[in-house]
Amino acid sequence: MEAFLIRLKDRKYRNFLTELLSRLDFIEWTPATDSAPAAETSHDLFASAGMWADYEIDAQTLRKSAWKKS
């Protein structure tokens, strides 16, 4: 199954698009809520705490490798 995200440039075409999609028998679709697009999800920053705990790296080493010139 493939999934698509469609963003309308003009809201006035919303009814036309929903009518068109409802008539196509080879697709399943559910309209997204207006609060947040389907592709965006919220992330709890504190759930990631400690994810680098087992790595031997410090801020100085990270800075040196980030600023290396090619």
PDB file of N, H, CA, C and O in Angstrom:
ATOM      1  N   MET A   1       0.841  -1.178   0.000  1.00  0.00           N
ATOM      2  CA  MET A   1       0.000   0.000   0.000  1.00  0.00           C
ATOM      3  C   MET A   1       0.886   1.241   0.000  1.00  0.00           C
ATOM      4  O   MET A   1       1.909   1.277   0.684  1.00  0.00           O
ATOM      5  N   GLU A   2       0.504   2.233  -0.748  1.00  0.00           N
ATOM      6  H   GLU A   2      -0.327   2.203  -1.304  1.00  0.00           H
ATOM      7  CA  GLU A   2       1.220   3.498  -0.785  1.00  0.00           C
ATOM      8  C   GLU A   2       0.391   4.565  -0.092  1.00  0.00           C
ATOM      9  O   GLU A   2      -0.837   4.489  -0.051  1.00  0.00           O
ATOM     10  N   ALA A   3       1.076   5.557   0.450  1.00  0.00           N
ATOM     11  H   ALA A   3       2.074   5.619   0.417  1.00  0.00           H
ATOM     12  CA  ALA A   3       0.394   6.653   1.128  1.00  0.00           C
ATOM     13  C   ALA A   3       0.857   7.973   0.522  1.00  0.00           C
ATOM     14  O   ALA A   3       2.014   8.114   0.126  1.00  0.00           O
ATOM     15  N   PHE A   4      -0.045   8.923   0.456  1.00  0.00           N
ATOM     16  H   PHE A   4      -0.985   8.808   0.778  1.00  0.00           H
ATOM     17  CA  PHE A   4       0.241  10.248  -0.078  1.00  0.00           C
ATOM     18  C   PHE A   4      -0.235  11.301   0.901  1.00  0.00           C
ATOM     19  O   PHE A   4      -1.223  11.106   1.609  1.00  0.00           O
ATOM     20  N   LEU A   5       0.463  12.399   0.934  1.00  0.00           N
ATOM     21  H   LEU A   5       1.265  12.556   0.359  1.00  0.00           H
ATOM     22  CA  LEU A   5       0.044  13.556   1.703  1.00  0.00           C
ATOM     23  C   LEU A   5      -0.264  14.660   0.705  1.00  0.00           C
ATOM     24  O   LEU A   5       0.594  15.044  -0.090  1.00  0.00           O
ATOM     25  N   ILE A   6      -1.484  15.168   0.746  1.00  0.00           N
ATOM     26  H   ILE A   6      -2.181  14.856   1.392  1.00  0.00           H
ATOM     27  CA  ILE A   6      -1.903  16.203  -0.190  1.00  0.00           C
ATOM     28  C   ILE A   6      -2.162  17.480   0.598  1.00  0.00           C
ATOM     29  O   ILE A   6      -2.910  17.477   1.576  1.00  0.00           O
ATOM     30  N   ARG A   7      -1.544  18.558   0.168  1.00  0.00           N
ATOM     31  H   ARG A   7      -0.937  18.560  -0.626  1.00  0.00           H
ATOM     32  CA  ARG A   7      -1.778  19.864   0.781  1.00  0.00           C
ATOM     33  C   ARG A   7      -2.483  20.742  -0.249  1.00  0.00           C
ATOM     34  O   ARG A   7      -1.979  20.956  -1.352  1.00  0.00           O
ATOM     35  N   LEU A   8      -3.637  21.237   0.125  1.00  0.00           N
ATOM     36  H   LEU A   8      -4.045  21.064   1.021  1.00  0.00           H
ATOM     37  CA  LEU A   8      -4.404  22.092  -0.770  1.00  0.00           C
ATOM     38  C   LEU A   8      -3.868  23.515  -0.720  1.00  0.00           C
ATOM     39  O   LEU A   8      -3.626  24.053   0.360  1.00  0.00           O
ATOM     40  N   LYS A   9      -3.683  24.117  -1.872  1.00  0.00           N
ATOM     41  H   LYS A   9      -3.879  23.680  -2.749  1.00  0.00           H
ATOM     42  CA  LYS A   9      -3.239  25.501  -1.927  1.00  0.00           C
ATOM     43  C   LYS A   9      -4.386  26.450  -1.607  1.00  0.00           C
ATOM     44  O   LYS A   9      -4.170  27.550  -1.099  1.00  0.00           O
ATOM     45  N   ASP A  10      -5.597  26.019  -1.905  1.00  0.00           N
ATOM     46  H   ASP A  10      -5.772  25.126  -2.318  1.00  0.00           H
ATOM     47  CA  ASP A  10      -6.764  26.858  -1.661  1.00  0.00           C
ATOM     48  C   ASP A  10      -7.857  26.003  -1.038  1.00  0.00           C
ATOM     49  O   ASP A  10      -8.238  24.975  -1.597  1.00  0.00           O
ATOM     50  N   ARG A  11      -8.357  26.416   0.102  1.00  0.00           N
ATOM     51  H   ARG A  11      -8.048  27.252   0.556  1.00  0.00           H
ATOM     52  CA  ARG A  11      -9.345  25.648   0.860  1.00  0.00           C
ATOM     53  C   ARG A  11     -10.677  25.506   0.121  1.00  0.00           C
ATOM     54  O   ARG A  11     -11.474  24.624   0.441  1.00  0.00           O
ATOM     55  N   LYS A  12     -10.917  26.362  -0.854  1.00  0.00           N
ATOM     56  H   LYS A  12     -10.270  27.079  -1.114  1.00  0.00           H
ATOM     57  CA  LYS A  12     -12.204  26.312  -1.551  1.00  0.00           C
ATOM     58  C   LYS A  12     -12.355  25.036  -2.384  1.00  0.00           C
ATOM     59  O   LYS A  12     -13.470  24.695  -2.779  1.00  0.00           O
ATOM     60  N   TYR A  13     -11.253  24.324  -2.660  1.00  0.00           N
ATOM     61  H   TYR A  13     -10.347  24.601  -2.340  1.00  0.00           H
ATOM     62  CA  TYR A  13     -11.317  23.081  -3.425  1.00  0.00           C
ATOM     63  C   TYR A  13     -11.460  21.847  -2.536  1.00  0.00           C
ATOM     64  O   TYR A  13     -11.452  20.722  -3.036  1.00  0.00           O
ATOM     65  N   ARG A  14     -11.587  22.044  -1.251  1.00  0.00           N
ATOM     66  H   ARG A  14     -11.594  22.958  -0.845  1.00  0.00           H
ATOM     67  CA  ARG A  14     -11.667  20.926  -0.302  1.00  0.00           C
ATOM     68  C   ARG A  14     -12.875  20.029  -0.590  1.00  0.00           C
ATOM     69  O   ARG A  14     -12.739  18.807  -0.630  1.00  0.00           O
ATOM     70  N   ASN A  15     -14.047  20.625  -0.791  1.00  0.00           N
ATOM     71  H   ASN A  15     -14.157  21.618  -0.759  1.00  0.00           H
ATOM     72  CA  ASN A  15     -15.253  19.828  -1.039  1.00  0.00           C
ATOM     73  C   ASN A  15     -15.136  19.045  -2.351  1.00  0.00           C
ATOM     74  O   ASN A  15     -15.547  17.887  -2.427  1.00  0.00           O
ATOM     75  N   PHE A  16     -14.580  19.677  -3.368  1.00  0.00           N
ATOM     76  H   PHE A  16     -14.247  20.617  -3.306  1.00  0.00           H
ATOM     77  CA  PHE A  16     -14.390  18.984  -4.638  1.00  0.00           C
ATOM     78  C   PHE A  16     -13.484  17.769  -4.461  1.00  0.00           C
ATOM     79  O   PHE A  16     -13.789  16.681  -4.949  1.00  0.00           O
ATOM     80  N   LEU A  17     -12.378  17.960  -3.764  1.00  0.00           N
ATOM     81  H   LEU A  17     -12.130  18.843  -3.367  1.00  0.00           H
ATOM     82  CA  LEU A  17     -11.428  16.864  -3.584  1.00  0.00           C
ATOM     83  C   LEU A  17     -12.036  15.737  -2.751  1.00  0.00           C
ATOM     84  O   LEU A  17     -11.869  14.567  -3.095  1.00  0.00           O
ATOM     85  N   THR A  18     -12.726  16.059  -1.680  1.00  0.00           N
ATOM     86  H   THR A  18     -12.862  17.010  -1.401  1.00  0.00           H
ATOM     87  CA  THR A  18     -13.329  15.010  -0.857  1.00  0.00           C
ATOM     88  C   THR A  18     -14.407  14.256  -1.627  1.00  0.00           C
ATOM     89  O   THR A  18     -14.543  13.043  -1.462  1.00  0.00           O
ATOM     90  N   GLU A  19     -15.164  14.938  -2.451  1.00  0.00           N
ATOM     91  H   GLU A  19     -15.053  15.923  -2.585  1.00  0.00           H
ATOM     92  CA  GLU A  19     -16.175  14.275  -3.276  1.00  0.00           C
ATOM     93  C   GLU A  19     -15.501  13.346  -4.283  1.00  0.00           C
ATOM     94  O   GLU A  19     -15.944  12.214  -4.478  1.00  0.00           O
ATOM     95  N   LEU A  20     -14.444  13.815  -4.913  1.00  0.00           N
ATOM     96  H   LEU A  20     -14.085  14.735  -4.754  1.00  0.00           H
ATOM     97  CA  LEU A  20     -13.719  13.007  -5.873  1.00  0.00           C
ATOM     98  C   LEU A  20     -13.131  11.755  -5.218  1.00  0.00           C
ATOM     99  O   LEU A  20     -13.258  10.654  -5.753  1.00  0.00           O
ATOM    100  N   LEU A  21     -12.497  11.923  -4.078  1.00  0.00           N
ATOM    101  H   LEU A  21     -12.393  12.817  -3.643  1.00  0.00           H
ATOM    102  CA  LEU A  21     -11.885  10.786  -3.386  1.00  0.00           C
ATOM    103  C   LEU A  21     -12.925   9.780  -2.915  1.00  0.00           C
ATOM    104  O   LEU A  21     -12.664   8.577  -2.913  1.00  0.00           O
ATOM    105  N   SER A  22     -14.089  10.250  -2.520  1.00  0.00           N
ATOM    106  H   SER A  22     -14.301  11.228  -2.521  1.00  0.00           H
ATOM    107  CA  SER A  22     -15.117   9.334  -2.036  1.00  0.00           C
ATOM    108  C   SER A  22     -15.689   8.473  -3.164  1.00  0.00           C
ATOM    109  O   SER A  22     -16.237   7.401  -2.903  1.00  0.00           O
ATOM    110  N   ARG A  23     -15.570   8.921  -4.392  1.00  0.00           N
ATOM    111  H   ARG A  23     -15.125   9.791  -4.604  1.00  0.00           H
ATOM    112  CA  ARG A  23     -16.090   8.166  -5.535  1.00  0.00           C
ATOM    113  C   ARG A  23     -15.099   7.148  -6.097  1.00  0.00           C
ATOM    114  O   ARG A  23     -15.486   6.280  -6.880  1.00  0.00           O
ATOM    115  N   LEU A  24     -13.846   7.242  -5.714  1.00  0.00           N
ATOM    116  H   LEU A  24     -13.532   7.947  -5.078  1.00  0.00           H
ATOM    117  CA  LEU A  24     -12.842   6.295  -6.206  1.00  0.00           C
ATOM    118  C   LEU A  24     -12.856   5.045  -5.338  1.00  0.00           C
ATOM    119  O   LEU A  24     -12.583   5.117  -4.139  1.00  0.00           O
ATOM    120  N   ASP A  25     -13.171   3.904  -5.932  1.00  0.00           N
ATOM    121  H   ASP A  25     -13.393   3.845  -6.906  1.00  0.00           H
ATOM    122  CA  ASP A  25     -13.295   2.671  -5.153  1.00  0.00           C
ATOM    123  C   ASP A  25     -11.963   1.950  -4.924  1.00  0.00           C
ATOM    124  O   ASP A  25     -11.926   0.967  -4.183  1.00  0.00           O
ATOM    125  N   PHE A  26     -10.877   2.408  -5.535  1.00  0.00           N
ATOM    126  H   PHE A  26     -10.907   3.206  -6.136  1.00  0.00           H
ATOM    127  CA  PHE A  26      -9.595   1.731  -5.382  1.00  0.00           C
ATOM    128  C   PHE A  26      -8.692   2.381  -4.335  1.00  0.00           C
ATOM    129  O   PHE A  26      -7.533   1.990  -4.191  1.00  0.00           O
ATOM    130  N   ILE A  27      -9.209   3.366  -3.607  1.00  0.00           N
ATOM    131  H   ILE A  27     -10.150   3.683  -3.724  1.00  0.00           H
ATOM    132  CA  ILE A  27      -8.420   3.990  -2.538  1.00  0.00           C
ATOM    133  C   ILE A  27      -9.219   3.999  -1.241  1.00  0.00           C
ATOM    134  O   ILE A  27     -10.450   3.980  -1.246  1.00  0.00           O
ATOM    135  N   GLU A  28      -8.498   4.029  -0.146  1.00  0.00           N
ATOM    136  H   GLU A  28      -7.499   4.044  -0.141  1.00  0.00           H
ATOM    137  CA  GLU A  28      -9.075   4.257   1.181  1.00  0.00           C
ATOM    138  C   GLU A  28      -8.498   5.568   1.675  1.00  0.00           C
ATOM    139  O   GLU A  28      -7.293   5.792   1.558  1.00  0.00           O
ATOM    140  N   TRP A  29      -9.324   6.432   2.219  1.00  0.00           N
ATOM    141  H   TRP A  29     -10.303   6.250   2.313  1.00  0.00           H
ATOM    142  CA  TRP A  29      -8.810   7.710   2.680  1.00  0.00           C
ATOM    143  C   TRP A  29      -9.576   8.162   3.913  1.00  0.00           C
ATOM    144  O   TRP A  29     -10.752   7.850   4.102  1.00  0.00           O
ATOM    145  N   THR A  30      -8.869   8.897   4.727  1.00  0.00           N
ATOM    146  H   THR A  30      -7.914   9.151   4.573  1.00  0.00           H
ATOM    147  CA  THR A  30      -9.474   9.537   5.895  1.00  0.00           C
ATOM    148  C   THR A  30      -8.957  10.966   5.934  1.00  0.00           C
ATOM    149  O   THR A  30      -7.753  11.201   5.837  1.00  0.00           O
ATOM    150  N   PRO A  31      -9.864  11.913   6.077  1.00  0.00           N
ATOM    151  CA  PRO A  31      -9.402  13.303   6.141  1.00  0.00           C
ATOM    152  C   PRO A  31      -8.622  13.546   7.431  1.00  0.00           C
ATOM    153  O   PRO A  31      -8.985  13.040   8.493  1.00  0.00           O
ATOM    154  N   ALA A  32      -7.553  14.322   7.326  1.00  0.00           N
ATOM    155  H   ALA A  32      -7.258  14.733   6.463  1.00  0.00           H
ATOM    156  CA  ALA A  32      -6.736  14.669   8.487  1.00  0.00           C
ATOM    157  C   ALA A  32      -7.438  15.750   9.294  1.00  0.00           C
ATOM    158  O   ALA A  32      -8.252  16.501   8.757  1.00  0.00           O
ATOM    159  N   THR A  33      -7.129  15.829  10.560  1.00  0.00           N
ATOM    160  H   THR A  33      -6.468  15.219  10.996  1.00  0.00           H
ATOM    161  CA  THR A  33      -7.692  16.885  11.394  1.00  0.00           C
ATOM    162  C   THR A  33      -7.011  18.199  11.081  1.00  0.00           C
ATOM    163  O   THR A  33      -5.880  18.209  10.595  1.00  0.00           O
ATOM    164  N   ASP A  34      -7.667  19.287  11.345  1.00  0.00           N
ATOM    165  H   ASP A  34      -8.585  19.279  11.740  1.00  0.00           H
ATOM    166  CA  ASP A  34      -7.104  20.606  11.069  1.00  0.00           C
ATOM    167  C   ASP A  34      -6.031  21.012  12.067  1.00  0.00           C
ATOM    168  O   ASP A  34      -5.279  21.952  11.808  1.00  0.00           O
ATOM    169  N   SER A  35      -5.944  20.325  13.203  1.00  0.00           N
ATOM    170  H   SER A  35      -6.556  19.562  13.414  1.00  0.00           H
ATOM    171  CA  SER A  35      -5.012  20.737  14.244  1.00  0.00           C
ATOM    172  C   SER A  35      -3.555  20.471  13.876  1.00  0.00           C
ATOM    173  O   SER A  35      -2.688  21.294  14.168  1.00  0.00           O
ATOM    174  N   ALA A  36      -3.272  19.336  13.241  1.00  0.00           N
ATOM    175  H   ALA A  36      -3.976  18.667  13.004  1.00  0.00           H
ATOM    176  CA  ALA A  36      -1.890  19.009  12.878  1.00  0.00           C
ATOM    177  C   ALA A  36      -1.897  18.148  11.628  1.00  0.00           C
ATOM    178  O   ALA A  36      -2.727  17.247  11.511  1.00  0.00           O
ATOM    179  N   PRO A  37      -0.998  18.402  10.696  1.00  0.00           N
ATOM    180  CA  PRO A  37      -0.897  17.551   9.514  1.00  0.00           C
ATOM    181  C   PRO A  37      -0.522  16.124   9.898  1.00  0.00           C
ATOM    182  O   PRO A  37       0.107  15.898  10.932  1.00  0.00           O
ATOM    183  N   ALA A  38      -0.907  15.173   9.070  1.00  0.00           N
ATOM    184  H   ALA A  38      -1.418  15.357   8.230  1.00  0.00           H
ATOM    185  CA  ALA A  38      -0.680  13.765   9.379  1.00  0.00           C
ATOM    186  C   ALA A  38       0.800  13.426   9.449  1.00  0.00           C
ATOM    187  O   ALA A  38       1.182  12.530  10.202  1.00  0.00           O
ATOM    188  N   ALA A  39       1.625  14.096   8.707  1.00  0.00           N
ATOM    189  H   ALA A  39       1.314  14.824   8.095  1.00  0.00           H
ATOM    190  CA  ALA A  39       3.043  13.772   8.675  1.00  0.00           C
ATOM    191  C   ALA A  39       3.802  14.265   9.896  1.00  0.00           C
ATOM    192  O   ALA A  39       4.881  13.749  10.190  1.00  0.00           O
ATOM    193  N   GLU A  40       3.286  15.222  10.596  1.00  0.00           N
ATOM    194  H   GLU A  40       2.410  15.641  10.358  1.00  0.00           H
ATOM    195  CA  GLU A  40       3.985  15.779  11.743  1.00  0.00           C
ATOM    196  C   GLU A  40       3.489  15.127  13.038  1.00  0.00           C
ATOM    197  O   GLU A  40       2.284  15.010  13.262  1.00  0.00           O
ATOM    198  N   THR A  41       4.406  14.719  13.861  1.00  0.00           N
ATOM    199  H   THR A  41       5.385  14.814  13.679  1.00  0.00           H
ATOM    200  CA  THR A  41       4.061  14.171  15.161  1.00  0.00           C
ATOM    201  C   THR A  41       4.857  14.906  16.218  1.00  0.00           C
ATOM    202  O   THR A  41       5.932  15.441  15.946  1.00  0.00           O
ATOM    203  N   SER A  42       4.328  14.927  17.407  1.00  0.00           N
ATOM    204  H   SER A  42       3.455  14.492  17.628  1.00  0.00           H
ATOM    205  CA  SER A  42       5.059  15.586  18.484  1.00  0.00           C
ATOM    206  C   SER A  42       6.041  14.594  19.101  1.00  0.00           C
ATOM    207  O   SER A  42       5.804  13.386  19.090  1.00  0.00           O
ATOM    208  N   HIS A  43       7.128  15.105  19.629  1.00  0.00           N
ATOM    209  H   HIS A  43       7.321  16.086  19.637  1.00  0.00           H
ATOM    210  CA  HIS A  43       8.156  14.270  20.227  1.00  0.00           C
ATOM    211  C   HIS A  43       8.446  14.783  21.626  1.00  0.00           C
ATOM    212  O   HIS A  43       8.616  15.984  21.835  1.00  0.00           O
ATOM    213  N   ASP A  44       8.501  13.870  22.577  1.00  0.00           N
ATOM    214  H   ASP A  44       8.363  12.894  22.407  1.00  0.00           H
ATOM    215  CA  ASP A  44       8.832  14.223  23.940  1.00  0.00           C
ATOM    216  C   ASP A  44      10.355  14.237  24.075  1.00  0.00           C
ATOM    217  O   ASP A  44      11.003  13.191  24.028  1.00  0.00           O
ATOM    218  N   LEU A  45      10.912  15.430  24.243  1.00  0.00           N
ATOM    219  H   LEU A  45      10.386  16.279  24.281  1.00  0.00           H
ATOM    220  CA  LEU A  45      12.360  15.580  24.323  1.00  0.00           C
ATOM    221  C   LEU A  45      12.942  14.789  25.492  1.00  0.00           C
ATOM    222  O   LEU A  45      14.022  14.212  25.364  1.00  0.00           O
ATOM    223  N   PHE A  46      12.261  14.752  26.605  1.00  0.00           N
ATOM    224  H   PHE A  46      11.384  15.221  26.710  1.00  0.00           H
ATOM    225  CA  PHE A  46      12.781  14.084  27.794  1.00  0.00           C
ATOM    226  C   PHE A  46      12.766  12.565  27.659  1.00  0.00           C
ATOM    227  O   PHE A  46      13.445  11.876  28.420  1.00  0.00           O
ATOM    228  N   ALA A  47      12.009  12.031  26.709  1.00  0.00           N
ATOM    229  H   ALA A  47      11.457  12.591  26.090  1.00  0.00           H
ATOM    230  CA  ALA A  47      12.021  10.589  26.469  1.00  0.00           C
ATOM    231  C   ALA A  47      13.352  10.158  25.857  1.00  0.00           C
ATOM    232  O   ALA A  47      13.708   8.982  25.927  1.00  0.00           O
ATOM    233  N   SER A  48      14.086  11.086  25.262  1.00  0.00           N
ATOM    234  H   SER A  48      13.797  12.042  25.205  1.00  0.00           H
ATOM    235  CA  SER A  48      15.378  10.785  24.639  1.00  0.00           C
ATOM    236  C   SER A  48      16.543  10.906  25.615  1.00  0.00           C
ATOM    237  O   SER A  48      17.685  10.641  25.241  1.00  0.00           O
ATOM    238  N   ALA A  49      16.283  11.291  26.831  1.00  0.00           N
ATOM    239  H   ALA A  49      15.355  11.506  27.135  1.00  0.00           H
ATOM    240  CA  ALA A  49      17.355  11.484  27.808  1.00  0.00           C
ATOM    241  C   ALA A  49      18.114  10.179  28.026  1.00  0.00           C
ATOM    242  O   ALA A  49      17.514   9.125  28.235  1.00  0.00           O
ATOM    243  N   GLY A  50      19.426  10.264  27.975  1.00  0.00           N
ATOM    244  H   GLY A  50      19.914  11.121  27.806  1.00  0.00           H
ATOM    245  CA  GLY A  50      20.268   9.100  28.229  1.00  0.00           C
ATOM    246  C   GLY A  50      20.526   8.240  27.008  1.00  0.00           C
ATOM    247  O   GLY A  50      21.142   7.181  27.132  1.00  0.00           O
ATOM    248  N   MET A  51      20.080   8.652  25.844  1.00  0.00           N
ATOM    249  H   MET A  51      19.580   9.511  25.743  1.00  0.00           H
ATOM    250  CA  MET A  51      20.259   7.796  24.674  1.00  0.00           C
ATOM    251  C   MET A  51      21.726   7.660  24.265  1.00  0.00           C
ATOM    252  O   MET A  51      22.075   6.717  23.555  1.00  0.00           O
ATOM    253  N   TRP A  52      22.588   8.576  24.694  1.00  0.00           N
ATOM    254  H   TRP A  52      22.305   9.343  25.270  1.00  0.00           H
ATOM    255  CA  TRP A  52      24.007   8.513  24.382  1.00  0.00           C
ATOM    256  C   TRP A  52      24.829   8.064  25.592  1.00  0.00           C
ATOM    257  O   TRP A  52      26.047   8.244  25.605  1.00  0.00           O
ATOM    258  N   ALA A  53      24.206   7.502  26.572  1.00  0.00           N
ATOM    259  H   ALA A  53      23.217   7.356  26.561  1.00  0.00           H
ATOM    260  CA  ALA A  53      24.886   7.147  27.821  1.00  0.00           C
ATOM    261  C   ALA A  53      26.004   6.122  27.617  1.00  0.00           C
ATOM    262  O   ALA A  53      27.006   6.178  28.329  1.00  0.00           O
ATOM    263  N   ASP A  54      25.869   5.197  26.678  1.00  0.00           N
ATOM    264  H   ASP A  54      25.055   5.152  26.099  1.00  0.00           H
ATOM    265  CA  ASP A  54      26.854   4.135  26.488  1.00  0.00           C
ATOM    266  C   ASP A  54      27.965   4.517  25.512  1.00  0.00           C
ATOM    267  O   ASP A  54      28.822   3.690  25.201  1.00  0.00           O
ATOM    268  N   TYR A  55      27.962   5.749  25.028  1.00  0.00           N
ATOM    269  H   TYR A  55      27.266   6.421  25.281  1.00  0.00           H
ATOM    270  CA  TYR A  55      28.977   6.187  24.075  1.00  0.00           C
ATOM    271  C   TYR A  55      30.068   6.976  24.785  1.00  0.00           C
ATOM    272  O   TYR A  55      29.793   7.802  25.655  1.00  0.00           O
ATOM    273  N   GLU A  56      31.310   6.706  24.399  1.00  0.00           N
ATOM    274  H   GLU A  56      31.534   6.035  23.693  1.00  0.00           H
ATOM    275  CA  GLU A  56      32.442   7.411  24.973  1.00  0.00           C
ATOM    276  C   GLU A  56      32.724   8.649  24.121  1.00  0.00           C
ATOM    277  O   GLU A  56      33.589   8.609  23.246  1.00  0.00           O
ATOM    278  N   ILE A  57      32.031   9.708  24.359  1.00  0.00           N
ATOM    279  H   ILE A  57      31.329   9.740  25.070  1.00  0.00           H
ATOM    280  CA  ILE A  57      32.217  10.951  23.624  1.00  0.00           C
ATOM    281  C   ILE A  57      31.905  12.106  24.567  1.00  0.00           C
ATOM    282  O   ILE A  57      30.977  12.041  25.373  1.00  0.00           O
ATOM    283  N   ASP A  58      32.695  13.154  24.448  1.00  0.00           N
ATOM    284  H   ASP A  58      33.449  13.206  23.793  1.00  0.00           H
ATOM    285  CA  ASP A  58      32.444  14.337  25.265  1.00  0.00           C
ATOM    286  C   ASP A  58      32.238  15.534  24.340  1.00  0.00           C
ATOM    287  O   ASP A  58      32.385  15.415  23.123  1.00  0.00           O
ATOM    288  N   ALA A  59      31.905  16.658  24.905  1.00  0.00           N
ATOM    289  H   ALA A  59      31.785  16.754  25.893  1.00  0.00           H
ATOM    290  CA  ALA A  59      31.602  17.856  24.128  1.00  0.00           C
ATOM    291  C   ALA A  59      32.804  18.316  23.312  1.00  0.00           C
ATOM    292  O   ALA A  59      32.642  18.745  22.169  1.00  0.00           O
ATOM    293  N   GLN A  60      34.005  18.234  23.878  1.00  0.00           N
ATOM    294  H   GLN A  60      34.136  17.885  24.806  1.00  0.00           H
ATOM    295  CA  GLN A  60      35.210  18.685  23.178  1.00  0.00           C
ATOM    296  C   GLN A  60      35.484  17.828  21.940  1.00  0.00           C
ATOM    297  O   GLN A  60      35.795  18.363  20.875  1.00  0.00           O
ATOM    298  N   THR A  61      35.372  16.516  22.071  1.00  0.00           N
ATOM    299  H   THR A  61      35.120  16.082  22.936  1.00  0.00           H
ATOM    300  CA  THR A  61      35.575  15.620  20.938  1.00  0.00           C
ATOM    301  C   THR A  61      34.533  15.861  19.856  1.00  0.00           C
ATOM    302  O   THR A  61      34.850  15.859  18.666  1.00  0.00           O
ATOM    303  N   LEU A  62      33.326  16.063  20.261  1.00  0.00           N
ATOM    304  H   LEU A  62      33.068  16.065  21.227  1.00  0.00           H
ATOM    305  CA  LEU A  62      32.249  16.335  19.320  1.00  0.00           C
ATOM    306  C   LEU A  62      32.495  17.632  18.563  1.00  0.00           C
ATOM    307  O   LEU A  62      32.286  17.693  17.351  1.00  0.00           O
ATOM    308  N   ARG A  63      32.937  18.667  19.267  1.00  0.00           N
ATOM    309  H   ARG A  63      33.107  18.617  20.251  1.00  0.00           H
ATOM    310  CA  ARG A  63      33.239  19.943  18.608  1.00  0.00           C
ATOM    311  C   ARG A  63      34.369  19.795  17.586  1.00  0.00           C
ATOM    312  O   ARG A  63      34.299  20.345  16.487  1.00  0.00           O
ATOM    313  N   LYS A  64      35.407  19.048  17.960  1.00  0.00           N
ATOM    314  H   LYS A  64      35.464  18.601  18.853  1.00  0.00           H
ATOM    315  CA  LYS A  64      36.541  18.871  17.051  1.00  0.00           C
ATOM    316  C   LYS A  64      36.109  18.157  15.771  1.00  0.00           C
ATOM    317  O   LYS A  64      36.511  18.552  14.677  1.00  0.00           O
ATOM    318  N   SER A  65      35.300  17.118  15.899  1.00  0.00           N
ATOM    319  H   SER A  65      34.974  16.796  16.788  1.00  0.00           H
ATOM    320  CA  SER A  65      34.882  16.377  14.706  1.00  0.00           C
ATOM    321  C   SER A  65      33.854  17.164  13.882  1.00  0.00           C
ATOM    322  O   SER A  65      33.758  16.972  12.669  1.00  0.00           O
ATOM    323  N   ALA A  66      33.097  18.034  14.522  1.00  0.00           N
ATOM    324  H   ALA A  66      33.174  18.190  15.507  1.00  0.00           H
ATOM    325  CA  ALA A  66      32.098  18.813  13.790  1.00  0.00           C
ATOM    326  C   ALA A  66      32.726  19.932  12.982  1.00  0.00           C
ATOM    327  O   ALA A  66      32.195  20.316  11.940  1.00  0.00           O
ATOM    328  N   TRP A  67      33.854  20.462  13.449  1.00  0.00           N
ATOM    329  H   TRP A  67      34.286  20.150  14.295  1.00  0.00           H
ATOM    330  CA  TRP A  67      34.464  21.609  12.783  1.00  0.00           C
ATOM    331  C   TRP A  67      35.669  21.255  11.936  1.00  0.00           C
ATOM    332  O   TRP A  67      36.440  22.139  11.562  1.00  0.00           O
ATOM    333  N   LYS A  68      35.849  19.967  11.623  1.00  0.00           N
ATOM    334  H   LYS A  68      35.223  19.249  11.927  1.00  0.00           H
ATOM    335  CA  LYS A  68      36.959  19.580  10.769  1.00  0.00           C
ATOM    336  C   LYS A  68      36.763  20.157   9.378  1.00  0.00           C
ATOM    337  O   LYS A  68      35.657  20.169   8.836  1.00  0.00           O
ATOM    338  N   LYS A  69      37.859  20.632   8.817  1.00  0.00           N
ATOM    339  H   LYS A  69      38.757  20.623   9.257  1.00  0.00           H
ATOM    340  CA  LYS A  69      37.799  21.152   7.448  1.00  0.00           C
ATOM    341  C   LYS A  69      38.278  20.079   6.498  1.00  0.00           C
ATOM    342  O   LYS A  69      39.271  19.402   6.762  1.00  0.00           O
ATOM    343  N   SER A  70      37.575  19.923   5.396  1.00  0.00           N
ATOM    344  H   SER A  70      36.768  20.473   5.182  1.00  0.00           H
ATOM    345  CA  SER A  70      37.912  18.891   4.412  1.00  0.00           C
ATOM    346  C   SER A  70      39.071  19.297   3.558  1.00  0.00           C
ATOM    347  O   SER A  70      39.484  18.542   2.678  1.00  0.00           O
TER     348      SER A  70
END
